[in-house]
């Protein structure tokens, strides 16, 4: 999968910019606050329908403009697609695939796939479980729209159950909690089973990639932290029972303490829990491993690589990891931002200055 052309209109600090991209490494160079991150943000928006940086569409629209537009022309192994994403100051976003409007974000997912990796992502190992659940949810939503719909339904039911728990109405709680629990357990079981399959795929690739990045000195291990079972029906029964057993605790706290919204990934190296005991360097390398394992998992499940978006990541890695990363991603279309690039690898180089981009060289 690759982007042939990216066009931005009134997006962030871009007025009107079109870019023809190389199928391999595209290096976007510029000083800070010139629009490098904005460029990658626009691409990821077309993959998942929302920004990795803000929840407000109006923040994405250029000052004193009433709308913004992102257009992608993409090539896949099964053909070509176009995506046009419109953002407005006074109404919801609009999306067209091959010039035909869609009604729901879910219809966009899977049309174009991308992995976004910023310095913040290097904190994936040490940050809260929320970030590791988000990591799984973004991947799985691109693999399978049904996962995205199940997750949305789960969150809606969870919100209703929590609202009920906070009400303190004993009669209503007694009458309606079992109804919400049945739905929550059903959607929750589906979510967990999908996450377990993802972890199994990631584990295989992560083990090999981590050995490569650490010169065979470390072995990375991943495990899912939460309730597991062999089948979805068994898992639904387990979750239903656990929800029932947690009634008193949940009523006292005013929120639901059981379910996939509380789960996590345990990440270890040579048997050491990296979140609790890993050094900063180990945590960063493990985060990089997970991102590269994502690439391979996309290929395993979908038969083609996604586009890789690397936002100023090289500056956070030592020279050895930089070299190994650039070698590894040579097979994937990559947009890489940085302030300087002196590596001897094939790439197409662009210079960015205040929302204006110029192609300056191509090296083979």
N, C-alpha and C positions, 0 to 999 in steps of 0.2 A: 504494500500500500504506500502511495506517495502523493504529495501535493505537487501539482504542476504549477498552479498559479494561486497566489493569495492577493486579494484586493481589499483595502481598508478605506472606508469613507467616514469621516468625522468620528473615528474611534480613538478615544483617549487624546493623545497629542498628534494624531494623524489626520490630515485633511483629505487627501486623496493620494493613495499610494498603492501601486501594483508591483508584485514581485514574482518573477519566474524562478523557481527553485530547482536546484540540482537534486537528482535522485539519491545522492549520498550525503556527505557532510556539508552543511551550510553554516558558515561561521559569521555571526553578526557582531561586529566590533563597534564600540562606541564608549564614550565616557558615561558616567552615571547620570541617571535622570534624563536620558535622551529618547527613551522609548523602546529599549531592548526587551524588557520584561512585558511591556504592553503588546508587543508583537507575538510573543509566545502565548500570552493570555488569550489573544484573539483566536489563535488556532485551537487551543484547548476548549474554548467556548463552543466551537463547532463540533467537538466530539461529544461533550456531555450536556451542552445546553445551558451551562452556568459557569460563572467565573470562579477560578480557584482563589481569588483575592478579595472579592466583595459580593455581598448579596443584593446590592442595589444596582439595577440596570442603569439608572441615571448617572452613576459614577463613571460609567464606561463611555458616555457621550461627550464629545468635545465641547468645551465651554462655548456657550451662546449658540449651540446647534440644537435642533429639536429631535434629531434622530442620528443613529449611526448604523452602518451596514458592514458586515464581514462577508466576503464571498470566497469560497474555495472551489477550485477545479481539481478533482482528485482522480487518480488512476488506481484500480484494484485488479486483482487477477481475474475477476469476472466481468470487468468492464470499467466504464467511467461514470462518475457522478458529479453533480454540482450541489453545493450547499450555499444558500443565501440566508443570513441571519440578520434580522432588523431589530434594532433597539430604539425605544421611544421614551420621551420624557413624560408623556401623559397617558400611556397605555402599555399593555403587556407586549413582550417581544413577539415577533412573528418569524417563522422559519419556513423556508421552501427547500424541498429536495427535488432536483431536476425540474425546477421552476413550478412545482406543484406544492401548494401550501399544506402544512400538517397542523393538526389540532392539539397534539400532545407531545411533550418532550420525549416520551417513551418511543415515539415513532422515529425520532432522530437517532437514538442509540444504536450503535453497530454500523451505521452508514459510513462513518469515518472514525477510526480508533487512534488514540494518542496516549502517550505516557508523559506526564509532566513531572520534572525533577528540578527543584529549586533548593537553595541552601536550607530553607525551612524543612524540606523533606529529609535532610540529613539528621534531623532530630526525631525521625520516625521511631527509632529504637527506644530513646529515653523519654519521649513525650507520653502523655496519658493514653490509656486504652482507646479513647475516642479517635485518635489519629490512626491507630492500626485498624480499627473497624472501618473508618472512612477509606483507608487504603484498599481493603477487601471490597467494600461496597462499590467504589468507582470502577474497579476492574470487572466485577461480576455484572454490573449494570451494562457495561459495554459488550460483554460476552453474551448476555441473555436478558432480553427485555422483560421476560417473566419475573426475573429476580428483582428488577427495578419496580415492577408493579407490586410484587409481594412485599417488598420493603416499604413502599408507600402505604399499603394497606395496614401493615404491621404498626407503623408509626401512628397512623390515624386511630387504630384501636387502642394502642398504648396511651395515647393522649386522653381518650375517653375514659379508660380505666383509671388513670391517675387523677383525672378530674373527679371521678366518683369516689376514689379513696380519700380525697381531700374534703369531700362534702360532709363526712361524718354521719350520714343518714343511714342508720343501722338497717332499717327495713329495706331500703333501696339496695344497699350493699348486699344483703342476703339474697334478694330476689334476682339481681342483675349481674353480680360478679361472675357466676358460673357461665353466663352467656358470653361475656367479654373474654373470659378465660378460654373458652372453646375456640374462639376466633384467633386469639393471641397465640395459642399453642399451635394452631394449624399453620398460620403464616410463619411463626417462629421456627417450626420444624423444617419448613421448606427453605428458609434462609440459612439455617445452620447446615443442612445437608449440602447446599451449594458452596458454602464457605469451606466445609471439610474437603470437598473435591478440589477446590482452588488450592488449599494448603498442600494437599498431596502432590499436585502438579508443581507448585512452587518449591517444595522440598527437594524434589529430584534435581531441578535446575540450580537451585541455590547452593546445594552441596558442591557441585562441580565448579560453579562460578566463584564461590568463595575460596576454594582451593587455588584457583587461578590467580585471584587478586592477592592472596596472602602467600603465594609461592609454596603451597602445600603445607603450610605451618598451622592452619586452623581449619576445623570442620564445623560448618554451621548447621544447626538443627532448629527446625520449626515445629511447634505443636499448638493445637487449638486449645484454648482455655475456656471451657464451658461444658454444658451437658452434650454428650454424644451418644449415638446408638447406630446399629447396623442399618436400620430402615427408617424411613420418614414416619411411618405409623408408630413405631416404637418410640421415636423421639417425641412425637406429639403426646403420647401417653405420659412420658416422663415429665414433659413441661406442664401438662395439665395437673399432674399430681404435685409438682413443685410449686406451682402457682397457688394451689389450694392450701398446701402446707405453710405458705408464707403469708396467709391472710392477716393474721394478727400483727406480724411485723410490718407488712405493707400499710395497713390501716394506721398503725402508730406513726410511721414515717411519712405517710401521705404520697408514696410513689411505689412503683413496681420494682421489686428487687431481683426478679428472676426473668431470664430471657436473653436473646441474642444482643440486645442493646446494652448488656452488661459484660459481654464476652471479650476475649482478648487473644493475642498471639504471643506465645512465649518464644523468645529468640535466644538461643544459646550458642556459644562457641567453645568447643572442647569441653563441654559440660558446664560451662560457666554462664549463668544468667546475665546477658549483656545489659539489660536495663538496670539491674541493681549493682552489678560489679564490673561491667565492662569499662575500659578506658574510653575517652572521647574518640581516639583514633579507631578503636575497635568498633565503636558504635557507628561511626561514619562509614567505615568499610562495609559493615553489615547492611546499612541502609542502601549503599550503592549496589551491593549484591542483590538485595530484594528488588530493586528497580530493574536490574539486568535480568533477573529471573522472571519478572513480569513480561519482558520482551519475549523470552522463550516460551512462556506459558501462552501468550497470545498466539504465537506461531503454532504451538502444539494443538490448541483448541480450534483455531480459525484457519490455519493453513497459510497465513501471511503475517508479516511483522507490522505493528502499528508504527506511526511516526513518533520519534523520540524528541522531546523538548527539554533541553538542558539549559537552565537559566543560571549562569554564573557559578556553575558547580566546580569547574576546574580550580578556581581560587581556593576552594575548601579542601583540596586533596593534595597529598604530597606528590613529588615528581613521579615516583614509581606507579602510583595509582592513576595519575593523569595519563601516562603512556599506555598502560594496560586498558584503560577505559576507551581511549581513542582507537586503539587497535580492535577492541571488541565490537565497537559500534560501526565499523566500516561497512558492514553488510546491511545497515538500516538507514533510511532517510532520517537525518538528524538536523535539528535547528539548535545551534549552540551559541549562546551569547557570552561575551567576555569583553574585557577592556583591551586585551592584547592577545595575539596568537602567533607563536613562533615555532609551532611543531611541524616536523617534516612528514606530513601525511596528506594524501589527496583531499582537497577541499575547495569549495567555492566561497570566496570571501566578500562580504558586504560591509559597507561603512554606514553607520547611522548617526545622524546629527539632528536633534530636535524634530523628530518625526519625519525626517527625509532620509531615504535609503538609496545608496548608490552601490552597484556591483563594481568591485575594484579589481578582482583577479580570480582566476581559476587555476589550480595547480593539480597536476596528475601524479 
